[in-house]
């Protein structure tokens, strides 16, 4: 019997004890030893100038290339593309290498693994775009990534002592459980972990009552579930009852404008967005002014223009911190929209991104080949819609799946159709489907655009 099956058979108080033990173990691994000095150093780099960051990147890349020069995969790549690690500058080295995609990494995973003397842990990606990826990460790399993440949280007045309403993808309540409590407590991490898979119209009141009873000041998790919880606050006329919430942060999914409006209306707090990924090749953090800054001191991030998508760029990154699994010019398959205005009142370093626009698959494709993104604007004024997503199976047909509020009428559908045609045109036939709940991925994520076009 595996650990999950044993856990699911335990009574609730023992499940809480198991989560406490696991939380203590994870905290010790992430935050012992060098963590405090890594966080302090990261905080000291917050307001570095561009020349300081350039010098830092250059040295980090030099050290990184030196540590992986004998790796079988990368030594072959250096030879193949005529790279001289002594004569070429680190930035020249990268410019000579091709962009590395996930399928190439999966195919060559064993040869990319780099033997290191220090302890490693096993990391994995969810595999939403064609298969998961399992790879080793050094203890140093994990701690540094968490130092960068806590630097961002500290910017926004959150520290490790702040108790959190956590709405992430981990399955912590057995799926067959049909009575409260639909949450477990991780005391070492200061988290009350609420199950995504049990949140519904029937159970929402119990979730909200528990959050209110505990007066948890910080909400963190998937934006689709935080906005779903916010919808229940609005529907139950409980706006104003959660004024103890001081901070809301999101990750793992793209934060949509419609979600921002709903969350702010329900809790009186505008959510802050953060972009990071298990591979550790890029990190983008939102400052107190609400602008997204590239963490230039964490990795080398490139923005590669996408043909046919004005202003859109692929996020390409090099993870100089994880010598156990070196990734150079790795294509995250995520899309960023850049802004010409690169100044921010906060004074923090790092290029500024207008928004993270999801993945390259999260676009509607028109019959003429044009791709349309950021379609959540269509739903901006649709107050009688709780949630929606778009499913496209061909270039001439799309389906809008909707979870409607009680006040939804035929006029709402007509208005939605008009908004769709005004932005996309009339070349795509649109049909509507009304559901009680939108489908999620196995990890609990919601894809706003589900494109099945190859």
N, C-alpha and C positions, 0 to 999 in steps of 0.2 A: 504493500500500500504506500503510495507516494505522500509527500508532506501535505499537499493540498487536500487530499482526501481525509487524512488524519485531522487536519485543521478544521475542515467542514463538519466533522462529527463532534467537535469539542463544544461544551456549553459556552455561552457568551463570555463569562468572566475568565475562562481559560484562553479563549481567543484573544481577549484584551491583554492577557499576560504574555501570550506568544508574540503579539504585535509589539508590546513593550520590549521584550527581549531582542527582537529583530531590530527595532528602532535604536536600542542601545548599541547593538553591534555595528550598525551602519554609521551612527554618529561617531563612534570611536574611530572607525576607519577613515571617515571623511575629515574629521576635525582634530585628530591628535597630531603630535609631532610638529611638523613644519607649517601646519595650516595657519596659525595666527600670524606668523611672519609673512606668509604669502599674501594674506588679506591686507596686512599693513602696507606691504610693498605696492600692492595693486591700488590701494587708496592713495598712496603718494604719487602714483602716475596719473591720477584722474585729470589733472589740469596741465599735463605735459604739452609742450609745443610740438608742431609738426616735425621740425628737425630732430628733436629729442626722440620722438616716436620712430622716425626713419632710422636713426642710429641703433635704437633698440631692436628693431626688426632685422636689420642687417646682421647684428651680432647673434641674435637668436637663430636665424637661418644658417649662418656659418657653423654654429655649434651643432645644429640639427643635421646638416649634411655630413659633418664629420662623424657623427654617431651612427649614420646609416650607410656610409659609403661602401661597406662590405656586404650589405644586404643583397641577396641574390637577385631580387626583382629590380631594385633601384640601381644596382651596379650595371645591370644589363641595359636599363633605360639610359643611364648616363653615357654608356658606350655607344648605344644606338644613335643618340642624337648629338654626338660629338661634344659632350660637356666635359670641361676641365675644371674640377672643383678648386684647383689652386689658382688658375688664371682668371676664370669667370667670376664676376661678382655674384652674390647670392640671387640678386634680382634677374641677372642674365641667365642663371641656371634655370629659374622658373620659366622665363620667357621661351626657352628652347624646348621645354617639355610640352607634350600635348595635354589637353584637358582629360582628366581621368573620370570615367563614368562608373556607376555602381556595378554594372554587369562585369566590367573588366576587373574590378576589385573582387567580386565574388568568384570569378574564374581563377584568379591568381592569389587567393587569400593566403594559402599556406606559404607561398614564397614571399609575400609582403610582410608576414610576421617576422619581427626582428628580435633575436634572442637578447635579453637584457638580464642584468644581474639582480635587479630589484624586483620586489613583489609585484604581481599583476593581478587584475581581476578580469572577469569575463563580462563584456558588454554586448548588447545586441540592439539592432534597429527593428522597428515593427514590420517592415516589409510591405508597406502600402503600395509600393510602385514596382512590384515584380520580385518579391522574395526578400527575406530578412538577411541580415548580416551579423555574424557573431565574430568578435575579435577581442584581443587582449588590450588592457589599458594599464599603464603604470600607476602606482599609488600616487606619485607626484602629480601626474596629469589629472587624476580625479580630484585631488585636493585643490589644485590650481583652478580648475573649472568651477568648483564650488566657491572658491574665494572671489572669483569674478562675478558669480551670481549673487553672492551676498553683498558685494560692493554695490551692485545695482539696487538691491533691496534696501541697503543702508541709505543710498541716495534718497529713497522714498520713505524714510522714517520707519523702516521695518528692521528689527534685529532678531537674533536667534531666541530671544526670550518672549517674542510676540506669539500669542496663541492664534492658531489658524483654523478656519473652516476649509478643509481640503476636499476638492472635488476633482480628483485625478482618475486615472484609468485602472488603478489596481483593484482587483477583486478581493474585497476584505469581508464581505458578508455573503454567506452561501446563497447561491441563486435561488434555491428552493425555499429559502426562509420567507415567510409571508406575514410575520408579525414584527412589531418594533422591538428592539432598536435596530435601525438600518445604518448603524455607524459603529465604529470602533475607535478607541483612543490610543494614540501613540504619544505617551507622555515624554519620552526623551526628545522627540522632535517638536513638541508642543502642537500636535495636530489632532483635531477630531476629524477622522476620515469617514466621509459620508459616501455611501454606495451610489454610484452612478446608475447601476442596473436595477435599482428599486425605486428610483425617483419617478413619481407619477402624480396625476391629479388626486388619486386616493391617498397617497402617502405624504404629499407635500406639506400638509399642515404639521405633521410630526417632525419633519426636518426643520421647518421654520420655528416651531415651538422650542426645539432643542437648542438651536443657534441663539435664539432670543434668551433662553434661560441661562446659557453659558456666557452670553455677551462677548462673543468672539470678535476681536477687533480687526482681523485680517481674513480676507477670503482669497483663496488661490486655487487655480485649476483650469480645466478646459473652458474656454469662453462660451461654447455652446451650452454647457451645463450650468454655468453661472447665470447666463441669460435666461435659461429655462427656469431656474430657481427664482430669478427676478420676475419672470412672468407670473409665477404663482403668488409672489408678494403683491403684484398689481391686481391680479384677479381676486384675491381675498381681501382687498382694500386694507392692506397692512402697511402702506407707505407711511413712513415716519416712525415706525416701530423699531427700526434697525439703525438708529442714529449713533449707536456705539461702534458701527463699522467705520474704520478710519482708512483702510487701505484695501484695494482689490487689484490683484495681479493675475495675468493670464499667461499660458504657455501651451506648447504642443499643437495648437491649431492657430489658423489665421484669425485675428480679431476683426470682426466686421463692424461697419459703422452702425448698422441697425442694432447689433448687440450692445455697442457702447451706449446708445440712447436708452435702451431698455434697462441696462444695469444701473446707469446713473439715475434714472427715474425711480427705480425701486429702492436703491440703497443710499442715494445722495452722494455717491462717490464715483468719480470717473476712473475706469480701469486703466492700469498701466500694462503695457505689452513688453514681452521679452522674447527674443529669438535665440535659440541655441539648439544643439543636436548632439546625439551620443558620439558621433565621430569627432566632435571637437574641432572642426575646421573653420568655424565661424561663430561669432557671438555678437548680437546687436541688442543694446539695452536702452530703455526709455528713461530719459532724465526727468527731473521734477517739472520742467517746462512742457513735457509731453512730446518731446522729439526723440527719434530713434538714432542713437549714436553707434557706429561700428566700434567695437572694442579692439582697437588697433594693436594694443599691447598683448592680446591673447593669441592671435593667429594672423596669418597673412590672407586678407580677403580681397578677391578680385570681383568686379562686376562686368560680366560679358553680355553685350547687347544682344537681344533676341530679335532676329529679323521678323518684320511684320507686326511687332508689338511696340509701339512708340513709347519710349521712356522705360521699357521693361528690360531687366537684366537678370541673367542667371547668377546665382550666388556661388562663386568658386572659392574654395579655401584650402589652405595648407596648415596642417596641425603640428607645429613644431614642438609641442609639448609631449606628445605620446610617442616616444621612440620605440615602443613595443609594436606599434602598428602604424608606420609612417604613411601618411596620405599627402601627396603633393598635387596641387591643382585639382582637387576633388570636386566634382559637380554635385552639389547638394540637390539639384533638381527643383530648388525653391526659387521664387521670383521676387525681386525687389524693384520698386519704383523709386528712382532717384529724384532728388529735388535740386534745382539750381541754387537755392538759397542755403548756403553752407555755414551760415553764422547762427549761433544760438545764444540767447541771453544767459544761459547757465554757465557758459565759458568752458564747458568740458571739451576734451579732445575727441577726435574721431569724426570721420565723414558722416554726414547726416542723410538718412534714408527717409523718403516721404512715407512709405508704407511697405510692409511685407505683403505680397499679393498672392500668397498661396503657392501651389506647385504648378508646373507647366501644364499638368493635366486638368487644372481647375479653370479651364477657359471654355466658353461656348464657341464652337466652330461654325462659321457661316458657309453656305454653299460655295461662295467665291473664295474660300480659304482663309478669310479674315478671322482672327481670334478676338473674342471679346471677354474682358475680365472685369472684376469689381462690379458684378451684377447685383450685389445686395442693395445698391441704390434704388433699384426698382421697388423694393419693399419698404423704403424709408418712411413713407407716410401711411403705410397700411396698418393702422392701429388695431384692426380686428384679426390680425395674423400673429400667432404665437411664434411659430417656426416655419421655415420653408427651405426647400432645396430644389435644384434643377438637375434633372437626369436627361442626358442626351444620348440616344442610341443611333442616330443617323444625322447627317448634315441638314436634313429637311424636317426633322421632327424632334421635339423636346417635350418633356413632361415636368410640370411644376407640382411638387408634392407639398401639401400644406397641412399644418395643424392650426385649425381656426379657433378663434374665440367665439363666445356665445353670440356676440353681435354681428357676426359675419353674414353678409347678404349677397344677393346676386350682383348688386352694384359694385361690391368690392372686387368680384371677379372681373367685371367689365373694366373697372379702373386699372386693375393689374394688367389686363391684356393691353390696354392703351399704353401704359407705361413701358411694357415689354416691346411693343411695336415701335414706339418712339425712339428707343435706344438700339434695337437690334434690326428693325425693319420687318417686312412681312414675308420674307422668304422662308422662314421656319414656321411650321405648323405647331401650335402650342396646345397642349391638353392639360387639364387640371385633375389632380387626384387628391382626395381629402383623407388624411390618416389620423389616427389617435396619437401616434408617436412616430417620429422619423427614425429610420434605421441607422445604426452606428456601425463602425468597424469593430473587429474583435477587441481592440484596445479601448473601445468606448468613444472614439472620435467621430465627429460629424463632418462629412465632406459637403460643402455648400454646392459645388458642381460635381456631379458624378458623370464623367465623360467616358462613354464606351466606344468612342471612335478611335480606330487605330491610325 
